[in-house]
């Protein structure tokens, strides 16, 4: 297990032990109300804190205007 530092969108921080970056990111997202926006998840290493694959500030998501247009038109 690896030790991770999690900083939530509201600025609160905590440490936890997880099996992988993915598990740490999933736990942080759940603790942040299901959103990864504003999250920082870093893994402790002998060199200091290392970033995980979650980009700083969380996942921004993508926008698919076609899906919104189809839903608005009543097409599933």
QUIURZI-V549032 format. One record per pair of residues at least 24 apart in sequence whose ideal C-beta (glycine too) atoms are under 8 Angstrom apart, sorted by sequence separation. I is the first residue (numbers start at 1). J is the second residue. D is the distance in whole Angstrom. If there is no record, write none. Layout:
BEGIN
i = <I | I>
j = <J | J>
d = <D | D>
END
This chain:
BEGIN
i = <8 | 6 | 9 | 28 | 25 | 9 | 10 | 24 | 25 | 9 | 15 | 25 | 8 | 9 | 8 | 21 | 7 | 21 | 6 | 7 | 21 | 6 | 7 | 5 | 6 | 7 | 5 | 6 | 4 | 5 | 4 | 5 | 4 | 5 | 3 | 4 | 2 | 3 | 2 | 5 | 4 | 9>
j = <32 | 31 | 35 | 54 | 52 | 37 | 38 | 52 | 53 | 38 | 44 | 54 | 38 | 39 | 39 | 52 | 39 | 53 | 39 | 40 | 54 | 40 | 41 | 40 | 41 | 42 | 41 | 42 | 41 | 42 | 42 | 43 | 43 | 44 | 43 | 44 | 43 | 44 | 44 | 49 | 52 | 58>
d = <5 | 7 | 7 | 8 | 6 | 6 | 8 | 7 | 8 | 3 | 8 | 5 | 7 | 6 | 6 | 4 | 7 | 6 | 7 | 4 | 8 | 7 | 8 | 8 | 5 | 8 | 8 | 8 | 6 | 5 | 7 | 8 | 5 | 7 | 7 | 7 | 6 | 4 | 7 | 6 | 8 | 7>
END
